[in-house]
Amino acid sequence: ISTITNKGRLNFMIFKQRFSSEVFLEFMRRLIKQSERKVFLIVDGHPVHRSKEVYEWVSAHPERIKLFFLPGYSPELNPDEVLNQDAKTNAVGRKRPHNVIEMIKNLRSFLWSRQRTPHIVRNYFHAESVQYAAA
């Protein structure tokens, strides 16, 4: 799971278990802990994002986080999908992993490198379909 900002910041968390409300809540806790400002998080319509647990937690922290939901079936509007495509092409596609441990290692290494290159992350927002989030 990851987030990117139009300023070039990248946050991510790699997990092996099923994506659940608890995983998403842990990620959001990390986000607000690492940010001095209120977090405005664009999310898709995944059931976890709309779960009761997530709704209650976000409602309990209105001064720290606000979720914005993309319309259904519109991955092209999600800026994070540009990062996902980059990761699939350059972290997984170029170095085919032989097992899960190797895949996680490749992905983590790729994402760390992207964290150190904010100009590349900022460029993700040049895609026409996500320019709305660049302002």
N, C-alpha and C positions, 0 to 999 in steps of 0.2 A: 504494500500500500504506500502511496506517495502523494505529496502535494508539491506544487511549484508556484512561485510567485512571479509576477511580471518584472520584479527587480532582480531575478535570477537565483532566488533561494530555492533549495530543494531539501525537503524532509522526506524520509522514508523509513519504513519498518518492514523487515522481512519476517515472515512467520510460516510455519509448516502446517499448522492446524487449519481447519475449515474457517473461512471468513465468517465471523459471528459478531454479534453486538458487543461482546466483551473485547474482542480484538479491536474493533473500531473505537470503542470507548478508550482503550489504552492508548491508541494512536492519538486521539483528540486530546487526552490528558497531557501527552508529551508535547503536542503542538502548543497548547496554551502555556505550558511551563517554559517552553523555549522562546516564546514571543512576549515582548514587552507591551505590544499593542493588542487590541481586539482582533481575533482571527475571523475572517470572512471566508468561509469554506464552500466552494462549489462542489456539489455532489450529484451523482446520477440517481436513477430511481431504484437502485438495488434495495431489496427488502430490508437488509441490515440498516441502511441509512434511514429508513422510515420506521424502524422498530420502536416499540413503546419505550424500551430502555434508553435508546438514544434520544428520543424526544424528551423524556423526563430529565436526562442529564443535561442536555442543551438548555432546556427551560430553567434549570437550576443555576446556570452560568451565563445569563444573558449579557453580562458586562464583559465577558471574555471570549465568547464565540457565537457566531450566527451562521446557520446553514442556508445555502441557496440551492434549490433543486432545479436541475436541468429538465427540459421537457422529455417525456418518454421516448425511447429509441432514437436518441440523438447524440451518439458518441462523438460525432464530429465537432460538437460544441464544447467538449470537455478538453481544456488545455492539457490536462494530465495524460490524455490519450496520445498526444504527440510524443511525450516522454516514453510512454509504453511502447510505441512503435520503434522509437530509437533504441530502446533497451532490447526489444525482440530482434532487431536487425543487428545490433553491434555487440550485445552482451551474450546473447544466446545463439544467434544465427551464425556468427563468425567462428565461434569456438564451441562446437557441439559438445555438450557435457555428456559424460559417460554414466553419471549417476546424479542423484539429487544433491549430494554434498558439493559436487563440482559445479552444478548449476547455480546453487546458492552463492558459492564463492565467486563465480564469474559475475553474477548479477550484483552482488555487494560491491565488488571491485569497480564495476562500471558505474554504479550509482555514486560511489565515493568520488570517482573521477569527475562526474558531472557536478557534484557539489563544489569542486575546486575550479570549475569553469562556468561561472555564472553568466558569462556572455552567451554561451551556447543555450543555457536554459532560457534566457531572455528571448533568444531567437525563436523559441517554440511559439511565442505569442505573435509571430509574424504571419503565421498561417491565417488565411482569410477568415476561416470559420471561427477562430478563437480571438480575433482582434478585439472583440467587445470586452474581453477581460484584461486587455493591455492598458487601459486607461486608468 
